[in-house]
């Protein structure tokens, strides 16, 4: 199949004013080059769902690093765990030094200054031309995808968890919401509900609610079984992982 004519771009930023300004600005400047903004959303979770859905899957996503709830780093990790093809350009209105390491380790190809509109346009044009822009020290989409998924499988099979966020979400468990997934990520490393709550800035009762929802969605009876099921999904030992691999192959053929 031939490649779709328009280069598709998604934007996620929880600042509504930024979206109202940035999306039209980029659309006007990129449209003559055959590129279009297909969605702009304020939720990292929504951005992940848009990337997973083949009908709304973009070629490139601009991701604000300073979002609440599912932040920019987690959003990048989840998208990158799903796809080694989508280009991720992280962005911030703060000092680039503040988020550069997080963006790099989360699978993004660069970290951009929100005020540099010309820089956005130039880098997006390069990506659309088939030469994804990769900032010095960052990885290509494919390299970042392989590195993140390899790290995740190593941790799931008994590696030593670090003190940072617990890796990336693999696609088999897309039935869970982003927050439920994040809570279960910590649970499989042995943290209690209270400890998870402290790390995520939630109440203990909220964490327990997320766990109850995960138990129901995973089709198990209790937290222990949910942890076992989630660990299995994360390690890629289920039929779900095989279906995702088929989806990836389909994506490669269609592009």
Secondary structure, DSSP 8 states (H G I E B T S, - for coil): ----SSEEEEEE-S-HHHHHHHHHHHHHHHGGGTEEEEEEES-HHHHHHHHHSGGG--SEEEEETT-SSS-HHHHHHHHHHH-SSSEEEEEESS-HHHHHHHHHHTT-SEEEETT-HHHHHHHHHHHHTT-----TT---HHHHHHHHHHHHHHHHTT----SS------GGGTTS-HHHHHHHHHHTTT--HHHHHHHHT--HHHHHHHHHHHHHHHT-SSHHHHHHHHHHHHTT-SHHHHHHHHHHHHHHHH-
